[in-house]
Amino acid sequence: MPDLDIDFVREQFPAFAEPDLAGQAFFENAGGSYACAPVIDRLTRFYRARKVQPYAAYTASAIAGAEMDEARTRLAALLGVDADEVQFGPSTSQNAYVLATAFRAALAPGDAVVVTNQDHEANSGPWRRLVEAGLDIREWRVDPGTGALDPADLAALLEDGRVRLIAFPHCSNIVGQVNDVAALTAMARDAGAVTCVDGVSYAPHGLPDVGALGADIYLFSSYKTYGPHQGVMVVRRALAERLPNQGHYFNAGVASKRLTPAGPDHAQIAASAGMADYVDALHARHFADDPAASVRASRVHDLQRAHETRLLAPLLDYLGGRNDLRLIGPAQPEGRVPTVAVALARPGGEVAAALAAHGIMAGGGHFYAVRLLEALGIDPEHGVLRLSFVHYTHEDEVARLIGALDAVL
Ligand SMILES: Cc1ncc(COP(=O)(O)O)c(C=O)c1O
């Protein structure tokens, strides 16, 4: 596999040439990424030339609709699913609340749902509320020392055969450790349960093959995957057809409208095709052939991950070598994403503010993973410092971060 061409990558992101951001190194990517040029260009073009009601016969409208369809079709192909299985909603949190309402009607009192205390609240709170409908909510708990989820603990929760749904993260936005989604979805299937996987913290590090992972629902937020501010939701057809319609009654037969009652932002859907443009541009830059979309996505995923893993090693070495902080999640770069949280004597937000004075954009707080921090014995109000990067990060920026940490800590 070739090395990621980091100069080419950075040329695709206008933020790196933006005077307002000059001299700043961005380490809060888990909160939201920079947008790639194709997304910005498509969004601008839509607002300038297509900002009419889509799917009518007049030209601007027909083009608007075609661009929205293109986004759905091309993203679905990269994700290894069919176009009618991809839904665009306002955010992942909103998508999860709508899904939970659908499950409330589809499940019966006494059925059980498994949630974790590793998740961001978006893939936890909506499901926990189903207790109000008489459902049995079971918590799959992290190891309080490491923050890891042990599949053996899940197996115990599945033993009585009453679990119908398991909600868990591809990886946590604090722990960073990648859960073995394919193994977990297989366990769920054997137990007669469907799965809702929060991929928000994983997808920025390489689009997954959702088909191969076996998730019935896979959620991610495109404002963290170089795109516009939306929640993207894959709901596999077999499940989508079983869930009651959450949209207008006369749209019950329209797959793209059944689970997104808020109505989509047309411009952002159209601009989402820019994420596919970007993946394809990365592929074309690094490989001579033109294989199927899922192969292109998987190669680009591996390029991204290899670059990230290489840059993560010195940061983890540095943090692991300090005795005045608690590194959360694995100390090795393999099997984790470069979202690195540390607990310190000082509140996370305070240290992040000190880093800002050194040109480091980082975050502090609980990042909506309140239950996880409590399980780890960390006061959510005190919070953690989170340092998160992606494939467009330069190794010089990591070196600069380490220098700034040395000064601030
Ligand atoms: C892991 C994870 N899941 C879910 C969400 C919620 O996503 P959204 O902001 O699209 O509702 C976030 C947002 O930060 C997140 O980090």
The ligand as a Gaussian input file, in Angstrom:
#p B3LYP/6-31G(d) Opt

LIG

0 1
 C      -19.681000       9.329000      19.231000
 C      -20.761000      10.324000      18.936000
 N      -21.998000       9.884000      18.733000
 C      -23.014000      10.725000      18.456000
 C      -22.805000      12.070000      18.377000
 C      -23.963000      12.960000      18.087000
 O      -23.904000      13.393000      16.782000
 P      -24.798000      14.630000      16.303000
 O      -24.095000      15.854000      16.735000
 O      -24.842000      14.479000      14.813000
 O      -26.126000      14.508000      16.929000
 C      -21.536000      12.598000      18.586000
 C      -21.302000      14.040000      18.522000
 O      -20.313000      14.561000      18.940000
 C      -20.477000      11.687000      18.881000
 O      -19.228000      12.112000      19.103000

